[in-house]
Amino acid sequence: MTVKENFSHHIKFARIAMCLTLVVIMSVVAGFSKTNRNIHIVADGRTTVVNTVHDDPLRIISQAGIKLDSADQYSLSTKNIKDGTTITIQRAIPVTIKVDDNTRKMKTTANNVQSLIKDMGYDSLDFYALPNENTAITPNMLIRLEPLTNKIVFKEENEPFDTIYRDDDTLPTGTTKVIQEGAAGTDRFMVKEYYNGGKKVDEQILQKSVIKQAVPKIVVNGTYSPPAPVMSDDGQIPPYVAVMHVQASAYLASDGGGSGYTATGMLAQHGVVAVDPNFIPLGTRLYIPGYGEAVAADTGGFSGDVIDVCMDSYDEAISWGRRSINIYVLPS
C-alpha cells in the first residue's frame, strides 16, 4: 500500500467514525427531548399517578402495574397523551345472554341492556329483552332475548280540531261569536305490531295518511268600545248610512234586578242601547240626538221600532222620558 493509499484509507475511517458519533449524539439528544409527564390512571375505584415518557396509553397502563382484560376499555381526557392527562379504565362486567335455547357467557362494558344488544349486533325490534332495555348492567346478570313476531295492521284515529281566536272590531268588547264550528279529522296509520308469546309489547308507525282534514273552530272576540257619549245635541250629525224613526225610552243597569251587564256581556252604561235584534242588529253603531253616539249591545222585552237608552242615573232616565225621534245608523 502506497503512502497516498494509506492516507486515503485513514480519511475514510475518520469519516465513518464521525458519522457514528453524530448518530449516538442525536439519539441521546432525542432521548432527553422526551420530557416526563404525570399521567392519572383511574381504575377499580383508585387513582394512580404515573411519571412517564411514553405516548402509548397501553404502555403507560402497564407501567402502572394495572392489568387489562381483553374486554376492558379505556378512555383519555385529552386527544393525545400530555402532562395531566387522565386515563379512565372501564372494567368489563360478566353477564349471561340467553337467546332461544343458546346460552352465552361474556363480558361487557355496556351501560344498559339496550347498548349490550346493539353491541352484539341484534336488532331490538326483532327481540324482546328481559329485563327491559333501560335496565342497567350488573355483574352476573342474566339477560334473555326472546324472538318477536310481528304483523301489519291499519288503524284510524280522530284528529282533534284546533280553535282559532280572532278579534272583531264590529262586535262590542266582551262579546264572543262562533263563526265556524270545528270538526274532527280522520287519520289512517299503517302500524307494525310486535308480539311476544301472543302479547303485544311494542308497535311502530310505518305510514300516516289523512283521510279527512280537521276543520278549525273559529271564534271572534269583540273589541269595539263605544265612544264617550255626547250629552247634548249640538245639531251636528256625523256621517251616517241610514235613518230610522223609533220610540226611545231610557233604563238603568239595575232595572228589573239586572246584573249590570248587557245581553252581549258588555257593562251596562251610558253609550249602550237595548234593541230588538231583528230590527237593529247587535253591534250596530248609532247616533241618537240628545244622547250621542252609542252601540246596540243589549236586548229588552220589546220588539220592532223601540229602543232603550242606558242612563247612569235615575234623574237622567226621568229627564229623558220617552221620545219619538229619528236615529242615525253610523258606518261600522
C-alpha positions in Angstrom: 0.0 0.0 0.0 1.4 3.4 -1.0 1.6 6.4 1.2 -1.2 8.0 -0.8 -3.5 4.9 -0.5 -2.7 4.6 3.3 -3.7 8.3 3.8 -7.0 7.8 1.9 -7.8 4.8 4.0 -7.3 6.8 7.2 -9.5 9.6 5.9 -12.4 7.2 5.1 -12.2 5.6 8.5 -12.3 9.0 10.2 -15.4 10.0 8.3 -17.2 6.7 9.3 -16.3 7.3 12.9 -17.6 10.8 12.8 -20.9 9.7 11.4 -21.3 7.1 14.1 -20.6 9.7 16.8 -23.2 12.0 15.3 -25.8 9.2 15.4 -25.1 8.5 19.0 -25.3 12.1 20.0 -28.6 12.6 18.1 -30.0 9.5 19.9 -29.0 10.8 23.2 -30.5 14.3 22.5 -33.7 12.7 21.3 -33.9 10.7 24.5 -33.5 13.8 26.6 -36.1 15.7 24.4 -38.9 13.5 25.7 -40.0 15.1 28.9 -41.5 13.2 31.8 -45.3 13.7 32.3 -47.6 12.9 35.1 -50.5 10.8 34.0 -53.5 10.0 36.2 -55.0 6.5 35.8 -58.5 5.8 37.3 -59.2 2.1 37.8 -61.0 0.0 40.3 -62.0 3.0 42.4 -58.5 4.2 42.8 -56.4 6.9 41.1 -52.7 6.2 40.3 -50.3 8.8 39.2 -47.5 7.6 36.8 -44.5 9.7 35.7 -43.7 8.5 32.2 -42.1 9.4 28.8 -44.4 7.0 26.9 -47.1 8.1 24.5 -48.9 4.8 24.2 -51.7 4.5 26.8 -51.3 0.7 27.0 -47.6 1.1 27.9 -48.5 3.6 30.5 -51.2 1.4 32.0 -48.7 -1.5 32.0 -46.0 0.8 33.6 -48.5 1.4 36.4 -48.8 -2.3 37.0 -52.5 -2.4 36.1 -53.7 -5.5 34.2 -56.3 -5.2 31.5 -58.8 -7.9 30.4 -59.4 -8.2 26.7 -62.9 -6.9 27.2 -61.8 -3.9 29.3 -61.8 -0.5 27.7 -60.1 2.8 28.5 -60.7 6.5 27.6 -58.5 9.6 27.6 -59.4 13.0 29.0 -57.4 14.6 26.2 -56.9 13.8 22.5 -53.3 12.8 23.0 -51.2 11.9 26.0 -49.8 15.0 27.7 -48.9 16.2 31.2 -52.1 15.9 33.3 -54.0 13.5 31.1 -56.4 11.2 32.9 -56.8 7.6 31.6 -60.1 6.1 32.8 -60.4 2.3 32.7 -63.8 0.7 32.5 -63.8 -2.8 33.6 -65.9 -5.3 31.7 -68.7 -7.0 33.6 -69.6 -10.7 33.3 -73.1 -11.4 32.0 -75.0 -14.3 30.6 -77.0 -14.0 27.4 -79.7 -16.4 26.5 -81.2 -16.4 23.0 -83.8 -19.1 22.4 -82.0 -22.2 23.8 -78.5 -20.9 23.3 -76.6 -19.5 26.3 -73.5 -17.4 26.0 -71.3 -16.0 28.8 -69.4 -12.9 28.1 -68.0 -9.6 29.5 -69.3 -6.2 28.5 -68.7 -2.5 29.2 -72.2 -1.6 28.1 -74.2 0.6 30.5 -77.6 -0.9 29.9 -79.3 -3.8 28.2 -80.1 -1.8 25.1 -76.4 -0.9 24.5 -75.4 -4.5 25.0 -78.0 -5.8 22.5 -76.7 -3.3 20.0 -73.0 -4.2 20.6 -73.9 -7.9 20.0 -75.4 -7.0 16.6 -79.0 -7.8 17.5 -81.9 -5.6 16.3 -84.0 -4.6 19.3 -87.1 -4.8 17.1 -86.6 -8.5 16.5 -86.2 -9.5 20.1 -87.9 -8.7 23.4 -85.3 -8.2 26.3 -85.8 -9.4 29.8 -85.1 -7.3 31.8 -86.1 -4.4 29.7 -83.7 -2.4 27.6 -83.3 0.5 30.0 -82.1 -1.7 32.8 -78.5 -1.0 34.0 -76.0 -3.9 33.6 -74.9 -5.6 36.8 -72.4 -8.3 37.4 -73.5 -11.9 36.5 -76.8 -10.6 35.2 -78.9 -13.0 33.1 -80.4 -11.4 30.0 -83.0 -13.2 27.9 -83.7 -12.2 24.3 -87.0 -13.7 23.2 -87.8 -13.5 19.4 -90.7 -11.3 18.5 -93.4 -11.9 15.9 -95.0 -9.0 14.1 -97.9 -8.1 11.9 -99.1 -5.1 9.8 -102.4 -3.5 10.9 -104.2 -0.4 9.8 -105.8 2.0 12.3 -108.0 5.1 12.0 -107.9 7.8 14.7 -109.7 11.1 15.1 -107.6 14.2 14.6 -108.8 16.9 17.1 -109.6 20.2 15.6 -107.9 23.5 16.6 -109.7 26.6 17.9 -108.7 29.8 16.3 -109.5 33.1 18.0 -109.8 36.4 16.1 -110.6 40.0 17.1 -113.6 41.7 15.6 -113.9 45.5 15.9 -117.6 45.4 14.8 -118.7 43.5 17.9 -118.8 45.1 21.3 -115.9 44.4 23.7 -116.6 41.4 25.9 -118.8 39.6 23.3 -117.8 36.4 21.5 -119.3 34.7 18.5 -118.6 31.4 16.8 -118.4 32.0 13.1 -117.3 28.5 12.2 -117.9 25.2 14.1 -114.9 22.8 14.3 -115.0 19.3 13.1 -112.5 16.5 13.9 -110.5 15.0 11.1 -109.5 11.3 10.5 -106.0 9.9 10.2 -105.1 6.4 8.9 -102.0 4.7 10.2 -100.1 1.7 8.9 -98.6 0.1 12.0 -96.3 -2.8 12.6 -97.2 -4.5 15.9 -94.7 -6.7 17.8 -95.8 -9.7 19.9 -94.0 -11.8 22.4 -95.9 -15.1 23.2 -99.1 -13.6 21.8 -98.9 -10.5 23.9 -98.4 -7.1 22.2 -95.2 -5.5 23.5 -94.5 -2.7 21.0 -95.6 -1.0 17.8 -94.0 1.1 15.1 -95.8 3.6 12.9 -94.8 3.0 9.3 -97.0 5.4 7.5 -99.6 8.1 8.2 -102.2 9.4 5.8 -105.0 12.0 6.2 -108.4 10.7 5.2 -110.4 13.7 6.4 -108.9 17.1 7.2 -109.8 18.6 10.5 -111.8 21.9 10.3 -110.8 24.5 12.9 -113.3 26.2 15.1 -113.2 30.0 14.6 -114.3 32.3 17.5 -114.3 36.1 17.2 -113.9 38.3 20.2 -115.5 41.8 20.1 -113.1 44.7 20.5 -115.4 47.6 19.8 -115.9 50.1 22.6 -118.5 52.9 22.2 -117.1 56.4 22.2 -117.8 58.8 25.0 -121.4 59.9 24.6 -122.4 63.4 23.7 -124.8 64.5 26.4 -126.3 67.4 24.5 -127.4 67.7 20.9 -125.3 70.4 19.2 -127.1 69.9 15.9 -124.0 68.3 14.2 -124.9 64.8 12.9 -121.9 62.7 12.0 -121.8 60.9 8.6 -124.4 58.1 8.6 -125.7 55.3 6.3 -129.4 55.1 7.3 -132.1 56.9 9.3 -134.6 55.1 11.4 -137.6 56.5 13.3 -138.0 54.9 16.7 -139.7 55.3 20.1 -136.8 55.8 22.5 -137.2 55.3 26.3 -134.5 55.1 29.0 -133.4 52.5 31.5 -130.8 51.9 34.3 -128.4 49.0 34.5 -130.1 47.9 37.8 -133.7 47.9 36.4 -135.5 44.7 37.0 -132.8 43.4 39.2 -130.3 43.4 36.4 -126.7 42.2 36.8 -125.2 45.3 35.4 -124.2 43.5 32.2 -125.8 43.5 28.8 -127.1 40.6 26.8 -123.8 40.6 24.9 -121.7 40.7 28.0 -120.8 44.4 28.0 -121.0 46.6 31.0 -124.4 48.4 31.0 -123.5 52.1 31.0 -124.1 55.3 29.1 -123.5 54.6 25.4 -125.2 51.2 25.4 -128.7 50.8 23.7 -131.1 48.0 24.0 -132.8 47.0 20.8 -134.8 44.3 19.0 -132.0 42.4 17.2 -134.4 41.6 14.4 -134.9 45.3 13.8 -131.5 46.7 14.7 -128.6 44.1 14.6 -126.5 43.9 17.8 -123.2 45.7 17.3 -124.8 48.5 15.2 -123.3 51.9 15.8 -125.9 54.6 16.2 -126.1 58.4 16.7 -129.1 59.4 18.9 -129.9 63.1 19.0 -129.8 64.4 22.6 -127.9 61.3 23.7 -124.8 61.0 21.4 -123.1 58.0 19.8 -124.0 54.6 21.1 -123.8 50.9 20.2 -126.7 48.3 20.1 -125.4 45.9 22.7 -128.4 44.9 24.8 -131.9 43.5 24.3 -135.2 44.2 26.1 -138.8 43.0 26.4 -140.0 44.7 23.3 -139.9 44.3 19.5 -139.8 46.5 16.4 -139.0 50.2 16.3 -138.4 50.6 20.0 -135.1 51.3 21.7 -134.0 51.7 25.3 -131.0 54.0 26.0 -128.9 53.2 29.1 -128.5 56.0 31.6 -126.1 56.3 34.5 -128.6 57.9 37.0 -132.3 57.9 37.8 -132.5 61.6 37.2 -131.1 61.2 33.7 -133.6 58.5 32.9 -136.6 60.5 34.2 -135.3 63.6 32.2 -135.1 61.5 29.0 -138.6 60.0 29.4 -139.9 58.6 26.2 -139.3 60.2 22.8 -140.3 59.7 19.2 -137.1 60.6 17.3 -135.0 59.8 14.3 -131.8 57.9 15.0 -128.9 57.6 12.6 -127.0 54.3 11.7 -123.3 55.1 11.5 -120.7 53.3 9.4 -119.3 50.2 11.1 
